[in-house]
Amino acid sequence: MNDFKTATFEQLNTTQLYQILALRSEVFVLEQNCAYQDMDGLDALTHHVWAETDEHLFAYARILPPVLHPDKHVSIGRVVVAETQRKDKWGKKLMQYAIDQAQLLFPNTIIEISAQTYLTHFYQNLGFANTGNFYLEDDIPHQTMVYRPVR
């Protein structure tokens, strides 16, 4: 059984951190062919969520707290699922878990994401709304989307 886990940076062990960085590099740098600085200094300030099986981490996202944003929203980023696990809908499971954790950690706070535009419907089905803010990030079309918690 695959269970999701949540930890602060300090709670991660070296194996978990290594697997997180390896998965992000595998998908974002190699698969999506984006040369960028993944280790941006924010990992130490965020909550990390992931799924693993037999000690192999295969799905991951990070939750950035409101204190990091001028308008005090939460953001979910670095959302990634290993290619071998995508057919089993782990992206949806991961995002739903990340949304639930964000709401638990920061109740009644808007969640903002930087979504690749080809995933618009995926995020809309999870409750995110388009903002109309479109841009290129690492030569990949993105847009800002928001999730407004029910109060």
Salt bridges, closest charged atoms under 4 A:
GLU31 OE2 - ARG86 NH1 2.77
ASP38 OD2 - ARG24 NE 2.96
ASP38 OD1 - ARG78 NE 2.69
ASP40 OD2 - ARG62 NH2 2.65
ASP40 OD2 - ARG78 NH2 3.23
ASP43 OD2 - ARG24 NH2 2.87
ASP43 OD1 - ARG62 NH1 2.82
GLU52 OE2 - LYS5 NZ 2.59
ASP71 OD1 - HIS73 ND1 2.32
ASP88 OD2 - LYS87 NZ 3.56
GLU112 OE2 - HIS73 NE2 3.58
